[in-house]
Amino acid sequence: MWGYSGGAFATANAAQLQPRYAPELDIDAVALGGLLGSVRKTIDAFSGSVVGGAIPMGIHGLDRSYARDLRSYLNAFGRREYDASADLCIFEAVQRRPFLDISDIEAFPGALDRPEISAMLAENSPVNRLGVPTAPVYEYHARYDQMAPVRPARAVLRNYCRAGAVVEYREALAAEHLSEMVLGAPGAVAFLDRMFQGRAPVDRCGAIPR
């Protein structure tokens, strides 16, 4: 399994669910890059940034999954952005409304911090999800990633390590989210190649900063 950014989010969640959901699958390796460890922390990173326009799109995705009428937590401007983002991909959404701040769309201050919404965000975050990958894990991340905060990703990996997983962690200093997608890929390919050859994984749990 291999994914970057949103793909890493899906890959990590799938790897954590697999032991109890699909134990019959024989997974040899899990490669993650730019992992979104916490949905809430990712929203905070997006808010007010050049990619802020993705927030209404993300709220729309949650609403489709949970049917909680999240639109009612938004003000008039927020509802317009929510409606307009229904069929957008992330690149279209960020171009539509760069630098959007979460406070710009809330019906009242802290509307999207209500317990019922916080619970949804936590339930979908790898850092809060029960379960640990059974296969060796490789994660590469830009220390100054502006779209996938590094601290929640480190917390996910420390959870894996505490549960006995083998984790090889690589953190790039001279990169950010988009450049690390390219610069970190050869390391992920090399890791997958080693695992498919049956070679021993490298345990770098001790190299994960706090």
Buried (B, 14 or more C-beta within 10 A) or exposed (E): BBBBBBBBBBBBBBBBBBBEEEEEEEBBBBBBBBBBBBBBBBBEBBBBBEBBBBBBBBBBBBBEEBEEEBBEBBBEBBBEBBEBBEEBEBEBBBEBBBEBEBBBBBBEEEBBEEEEBEEBBBEBBBBBBEBBBBBBBBBBBBEBBBBBBBEBBBBBBBBBBEEEBBBBBBBBEEBBBBEBBEBBBEBBEEBBEBBEEEEEBBBBBEEBEE
